[in-house]
Amino acid sequence: MTFRMDPTPSAVTGGFVAGDVRIALMDGHHCTIADVVEQLHRGVHRTTYALDADGNVHAVQVKLARRAEGDAPVLAVRLDDDAVVHCSPHQLFLLPTGEWARADHLRAGDHLLTVAGPHLWVGKAYDTDLHARTDASRSVVSVAKDGERALYEFQVDHLHNIAHPSGIFLHD
């Protein structure tokens, strides 16, 4: 089966994540989006992972991260590894088909494209076609309203997605 993903889907409508959402970094660590905002203000650019349209993994820099004005409604998307992604209803998650799904369209049991844990990529010569070497794909356990809070937007280089420590990908 050939993987193909649209890095700039027409469904992009301004998804945002909460400050506690973590991203996988090239050095094997992870940090929150709120930490990335603080580091960018100090001139520190973080490098993470992203997928290209063919599913190849690339290093990308977070070039922008900022807090949106005011508080907004948040969904809690719980994954089967107990990770929770707090985000706006319009935040996009990558599906195994290469399509993007909005958080408010996800349901319990939906599968997300999952590559082997990003912490396993550090310091090794990787087959760039990592999407073919997946663990059992992460699945959504629940999607629930989680009040209102501050949300953040982020942008990475031209690939427009970012790796979460669970091995899933979020659109910028």
C-alpha positions as CSV (number, residue, x, y, z in Angstrom):
1,M,0.0,0.0,0.0
2,T,1.4,3.4,-1.0
3,F,1.2,6.2,1.6
4,R,0.4,9.7,0.4
5,M,-0.4,12.7,2.6
6,D,-1.5,16.2,1.7
7,P,0.8,18.5,3.8
8,T,-1.5,21.5,3.1
9,P,-5.1,20.1,3.1
10,S,-8.0,22.3,2.3
11,A,-9.5,21.3,5.7
12,V,-7.0,23.5,7.6
13,T,-9.0,25.9,9.6
14,G,-6.7,27.2,12.4
15,G,-6.2,24.3,14.8
16,F,-4.5,25.1,18.0
17,V,-3.0,23.1,20.9
18,A,-2.9,23.7,24.6
19,G,0.4,24.7,26.2
20,D,0.9,21.3,27.8
21,V,1.0,19.5,24.5
22,R,4.4,17.9,24.0
23,I,6.5,17.6,20.9
24,A,9.3,15.1,20.2
25,L,12.7,16.8,19.8
26,M,15.7,15.6,17.7
27,D,17.8,15.3,20.8
28,G,15.6,12.5,22.2
29,H,13.8,14.8,24.7
30,H,10.4,16.4,24.4
31,C,9.0,19.7,25.6
32,T,5.7,21.5,25.7
33,I,4.5,24.0,23.1
34,A,4.5,26.6,26.0
35,D,8.2,25.9,26.5
36,V,8.8,26.3,22.8
37,V,7.2,29.8,22.9
38,E,9.5,30.8,25.8
39,Q,12.6,29.4,24.0
40,L,11.7,31.2,20.8
41,H,11.5,34.5,22.6
42,R,15.1,33.8,23.8
43,G,16.2,33.0,20.2
44,V,16.4,29.2,20.7
45,H,14.9,27.3,17.8
46,R,13.9,23.6,18.5
47,T,14.2,20.9,16.0
48,T,11.6,18.2,15.8
49,Y,10.3,15.6,13.3
50,A,7.8,15.9,10.5
51,L,6.5,13.7,7.7
52,D,6.7,14.6,4.0
53,A,3.9,13.8,1.6
54,D,5.3,10.3,1.0
55,G,5.7,9.5,4.7
56,N,9.4,10.1,5.0
57,V,10.6,11.5,8.3
58,H,12.5,14.8,8.2
59,A,14.1,17.1,10.8
60,V,12.2,20.5,10.9
61,Q,12.6,23.6,13.0
62,V,9.7,25.1,14.9
63,K,9.8,28.6,13.3
64,L,6.9,30.1,15.1
65,A,4.9,29.4,18.3
66,R,2.7,31.9,20.0
67,R,-0.2,32.0,22.4
68,A,-3.5,33.0,20.9
69,E,-5.5,35.8,22.5
70,G,-8.0,34.8,25.1
71,D,-9.2,31.4,26.1
72,A,-11.1,29.0,23.8
73,P,-13.0,25.7,24.0
74,V,-10.7,22.7,24.4
75,L,-11.1,19.0,23.6
76,A,-9.1,16.3,25.4
77,V,-8.1,13.6,22.9
78,R,-7.0,10.6,24.9
79,L,-4.8,8.0,23.2
80,D,-4.3,4.3,24.1
81,D,-0.9,5.0,25.6
82,D,-2.6,7.4,28.1
83,A,-1.3,10.5,26.4
84,V,-3.8,13.3,26.2
85,V,-3.7,16.0,23.5
86,H,-5.5,19.1,24.6
87,C,-6.5,21.1,21.5
88,S,-9.1,23.1,19.7
89,P,-11.9,21.2,17.9
90,H,-10.3,22.1,14.5
91,Q,-6.8,20.7,15.3
92,L,-5.8,18.1,12.7
93,F,-4.5,14.6,13.4
94,L,-2.9,12.4,10.8
95,L,-4.8,9.1,10.0
96,P,-3.1,6.0,8.6
97,T,-4.7,6.7,5.2
98,G,-2.7,9.9,4.9
99,E,-5.8,12.0,5.5
100,W,-6.2,14.6,8.2
101,A,-9.0,14.4,10.7
102,R,-10.3,17.3,12.9
103,A,-10.2,16.6,16.7
104,D,-14.0,17.1,16.9
105,H,-14.5,14.4,14.2
106,L,-12.4,11.8,16.0
107,R,-14.2,9.0,17.8
108,A,-13.1,6.3,20.3
109,G,-11.5,3.4,18.3
110,D,-10.2,5.7,15.5
111,H,-6.6,4.9,14.5
112,L,-3.9,7.6,14.0
113,L,-0.8,7.2,11.9
114,T,1.9,6.1,14.2
115,V,5.6,5.7,13.6
116,A,7.9,3.9,15.9
117,G,8.4,6.1,19.0
118,P,10.4,9.3,18.2
119,H,12.8,8.5,21.1
120,L,13.9,5.5,19.1
121,W,15.1,7.6,16.1
122,V,17.9,9.4,17.9
123,G,21.4,8.7,16.9
124,K,20.6,5.9,14.5
125,A,20.8,5.5,10.7
126,Y,17.1,5.3,9.9
127,D,15.3,4.0,6.9
128,T,13.6,7.3,5.9
129,D,10.4,5.3,5.1
130,L,9.6,5.0,8.8
131,H,5.8,5.0,8.3
132,A,6.2,1.4,7.1
133,R,7.8,0.4,10.4
134,T,5.0,1.3,12.8
135,D,4.2,-0.1,16.2
136,A,0.5,-1.0,16.5
137,S,-1.1,2.3,15.5
138,R,-2.2,4.5,18.3
139,S,-5.9,4.7,18.7
140,V,-8.2,7.2,20.2
141,V,-9.7,6.2,23.5
142,S,-11.9,9.2,24.0
143,V,-12.6,12.8,22.8
144,A,-14.2,15.0,25.5
145,K,-14.9,18.6,26.1
146,D,-12.4,20.0,28.6
147,G,-13.5,23.5,29.4
148,E,-11.7,26.6,28.1
149,R,-8.0,27.6,28.3
150,A,-5.2,29.3,26.5
151,L,-4.3,27.8,23.2
152,Y,-1.2,28.0,21.0
153,E,-0.4,27.9,17.4
154,F,2.9,26.7,15.9
155,Q,4.5,26.5,12.5
156,V,7.3,24.4,11.3
157,D,9.3,24.4,8.1
158,H,7.5,23.6,4.8
159,L,6.1,20.2,5.9
160,H,3.4,21.7,8.2
161,N,3.3,18.9,10.8
162,I,5.0,17.9,14.0
163,A,5.7,14.7,15.9
164,H,4.1,14.1,19.3
165,P,6.1,11.8,21.7
166,S,3.4,9.1,21.1
167,G,4.5,8.8,17.5
168,I,1.5,10.6,16.1
169,F,1.5,13.7,14.0
170,L,-0.3,17.0,14.4
171,H,-0.8,19.6,11.7
172,D,0.6,23.1,12.3
